[in-house]
Amino acid sequence: MRLNARMVLGLLLLGLVLVPTAMATSGDRAVPSVQTAIVNFTEPTRVGDAIVMGPVVIVHDDRMYLHELCTTVYRFEPGVGAREVLTIFACIPRKGETVEKFTMRTDRDPMVGCAVLTEFQFAGDPEAHGVPTVVE
């Protein structure tokens, strides 16, 4: 069977459409690719390379590839929404148990004397997201 240029082009286009669709729908997670949570830090807390306090929006974009910038933290203004970008970093994904509500884990930095966000996890998601101590 001979393939002409039109058939080859058609097959390539079909492949370009079907492969990303298969990649996007495969896997064991039924969570959105972009997840957000509004969080109120009641004390100064280091998140990535920023010290934050007050309301922020944490946005995680699962469409980013491993080791790429996937998490953005914005200052949040009630009644207005997300404002300025405070920090952007590549999270450290870790499989865990599914949680019912947004969860954060913090530690204490003895050098700076403030809380440090070490991990966060969105409701309904079995994946936790570690926060790197050094942000590139």
N, C-alpha and C positions, 0 to 999 in steps of 0.2 A: 504494500500500500504506500503510495506516495503522498507526502504531506506538502501542500502548497503553502505559500507565505501567509495567506489568510487563515488557514487552519492553525498554523503554528501561533500566529498572533492571537487568534481566538482562544486557544488553549492556555496561552500565557496569561491573558486577561482573566480567564476563568480561574486559573490558579491564584492570581493576585487577589481575587475576590474571596475565594473559598478558604485559603490558608489562614488569613487573619481572622476570619469568622470562626474557624475551627479552633484557633488558638485562644480567642476571646471567650469561647463557650466551654472549653475543656477545663478540667480541674474539679476539685471537690468543694470549692467555695461558692456560695450563692450570695455574695455581698457585692455592693456597688464598687465600681473601679475608683470612684472618687468619694471619699468619706470626710465628713466634717464634724467638729464638736466645738461648742462654745464652752470655754473653761474660765473660771474666775480664780486667779492666783491671789490668795489672801495675804501672802508674804512674798518678798522678793525671791524669785526662783530663777536659777540659770536654766535656760532652755537652749541647747546648742551653744551658740556663741553670744547669746543675748541674756541680759538679766531683765525679767519681766515681772510685772505686778499688775493686778487688775484683770479685766476681761480680755480674753484673746480668742481667736478662732484658729483651731488646728486643722489643717487640710492635708490629707494624705491622698496622693494620686497613685493608685496601684498600677496604672498603665506605664509608669516609668520602669525602667529596667533596673535590676539589681546594681547597686553601687552608683546610681544616679540620683540626683536631687529629686526626692519624691514627697518631702514634707515641708510645708510652708506654714509659718505661724504669723498671723496678722493681729495687730491691735484691733480690738472690737469696741465699737461705740454703739451702745443701746439706742435703738431707733434709727440708726444710720447703717450699721453693718460693719463689714471688714474695712479697715482703713489701711494704715501703712504696714509694709512687710517688716517684721522684727527679725526673723531668721529663716533660713532655708537650709535643709540638710538631707542627706541620704540616711534613712533609718536602717536599723539592723533587724531584719525580720526574724521572728522566732515562732514556731508552732506552739500553741498553748491550748487551753480549754476555752471554749466559747463563753463569753461573758454576757450578762443580760443588760448591763449599762456601761457607758464609757468609763474606763478605769485608768488611773495614772499611778505610777510608782515613783516615789522620790527618795532621795538620799540626802545626806548633809555633807557639804563640802567644808572641811575644817580650815582650809586655806582662805576661802572667801567668807565663810561664816553664814552662808545662805543655803536654802534648799536647792537641789539639782533634780530636774526631771530626768529619770533614767529610762522610763518605758511608758508607753500608753497603748491602749487597746480599745477599739470601737465596739459598741454593742452588737451582738450577733456575729462577730468575727472571731474565728479561731486563731487568728494570727496577731501576735503582739509585736510592737514596733519599738525597738531599743533606740535610745537617743545617744548619738556618739558624743564622747567627751571632747573630741577635737573636731571642729567643723572646718572643712576645706573650702 
